């Protein structure tokens, strides 16, 4: 650990604070469907899309209709991606001659990208044609991010509207977020990445003779354009197998910092958009503060742990000063790697600039724990905010129980229906994560694919289902695919996405219909440190109760094994 | 049913916008404004590409500085997977965990080789660990200095001169803050070749 490293982390957090208001202002403006944006070219595109689709953007939808539109869109996405991956050998832009993607892998990949997970049971450069990368996968990066933000906006409308029967229009939210928020930023961002060294070409892989006389084949492609939306949309699916550790995806320490920062831009911005939409920005900053505390705890832990050496290697006379370098790139530095690794799992991004499987046990536990807590630390674009607000509902419910008063949040009475829906969403995740892990560590068809032995093997399986249901997509990447893993991970990812989104929309519908109760002296204030502490406490206690036994079997026991010098 | 038309049409529209127009614009502008970077930052020597400035190479001869170990593999025609360090067509890390026996055995073997080469010196961690991509183009300054005696001996050069060459190739933190000081191995080796060609 160095002073410069801590400075880099502090600068990162300061920039996240600075970007929150502008990003929030943009999103709140985009969410206001009643007011046209009046941007040349983009405005024409927006109106053209509505006309072709026969959609009236001003027609409001109730929560059932909003959810149905979202699910119909996802079905169309699934079919399109599946078809393109299966047929890529016959489609253009395939200079390296990639064959058809096998059926179970195509299914897994389609689900993975449309749920914003971007779990990858394939290596990009050895599996996907440029056409598949651009037209199937990058498009899902845009639309799954936009759909996530759309559901978050609808959820917030549940709080901001009174006695209303509708929560917005899914088509308008989807199109406006894509056209006005994601696309313009990506254009500038992608060009920055090209300047720094990310390739953007349709030329196939090149083979050259190295300095020493060997042959080297270097995979290329339209990398920069995909990299930009992969980070900004918290998708995380790499163009290459090594993801953001690959020098073409993440060429310099500067791109590494910017890529990590871009994960948080809209997640943090949404806390402010939330504040603006409910008419009190302080409500948004309270949410931001709770998220910020958890972020700082995570990044500091990773930086501290990974800066230390693996004692098993130190015993072999490896100098301890550089820290745990297995699976890490030299150019990013340990602080840059720690920032990236915590941001990518605080949000549901899942891009990696170092291999989590090779982290020290407690260092690797932080990304896992970040996802287990629900990825509500800024979170995936959209999913982070509605996930967090569900914990806020539980927190005010508990506070209400303690003083014997009907709980309220932002003037809305929180009653049985909201709490039930919240618990449904919150409990579905651990059920999928732990249930599938239990299955995978006893069935031989599953254990055969686990690469590590001992407690690390358990961590590998646990991480996969945690990452899938959390829609993160990062991995302890020693795991290799077979039909069992393809199918169960696909189900895991869908549970994690839709068993949270649909209850979130149901809560929004039920809240929107309620009146707003004026604040009184008995109202629990949700802008102060007491509220922030209570929500953080609820998140940590629920996460701890659910996941501590599993963590004890994986990373914690491995930590002590490592200290004792045990290898497997 | 009323949802299907908007679902299909909007997906098609967004696909044309973000899946076709967007990458084409970035490719067009990128190729014009940053032609070298957009095509993989290739280094040309005597009219031929000898590598990419961003992608490491597998150096094994004693007269060159070596990069980090690499865990990349290649698949042979018969379907067998074999070790192929710095295979830039199949990036990957080792994915060995901290308590892996395979990791300990690999590092122990590499340490033994390095200790024989430069006895009594501490072993820089990056010289015995694989990178996340398997393509790391860089090593730490300590890892470069560690190799000076071997390289100088193999090339019959003065150690101080080789050390000066390493020092001139250290890239510091970006803006004094981001990342870590590093040495690009391919660029260092190209300079080394030039040194000899210049008859110094």
Interface residues (C-beta under 8 A of the other chain):
Chain A: X4 X7 X8 X11 X45 X48 X49 X52 X53 X54 X55 X68 X69 X72 X73 X75 X76 X77 X80 X123 X125 X126 X134 X135 X136 X138 X139 X142 X143 X171 X174 X175 X178 X179 X182 X183 X186 X187 X190 X191 X194 X195 X196 X197 X198 X199 X200 X201 X202 X203 X205 X206 X208 X209 X210 X211 X212 X214 X216 X217 X218 X219 X220 X222 X224 X225 X226 X229 X240 X241 X242 X245 X246 X247 X248 X251 X252 X253 X254 X256 X257 X309 X310 X312 X313 X316 X317 X318 X319 X320 X321 X322 X323 X324 X325 X326 X327 X328 X329 X330 X331 X332 X333 X334 X336 X352 X353 X354 X355 X357 X358 X359 X360 X361 X451 X452 X453 X454 X455 X456 X459 X460 X476 X477 X478 X558 X561 X562 X566 X567 X568
Chain B: X3 X4 X5 X6 X7 X8 X9 X10 X11 X13 X14 X15 X17 X18 X19 X20 X22 X23 X25 X26 X27 X29 X30 X31 X33 X34 X37 X38 X39 X40 X41 X42 X48 X49 X50 X51 X52 X53 X54 X55 X57 X58 X59 X60 X61 X64 X68 X86 X87 X88 X89 X90 X91 X92 X93 X94 X95 X96 X97 X98 X99 X100 X101 X103 X104 X107 X108 X111 X115 X122 X123 X124 X125 X126 X128 X129 X130 X131 X132 X133 X134 X135 X136 X137 X138 X139 X140 X142 X173 X174 X175 X177 X178 X179 X180 X182 X186 X189 X190 X193
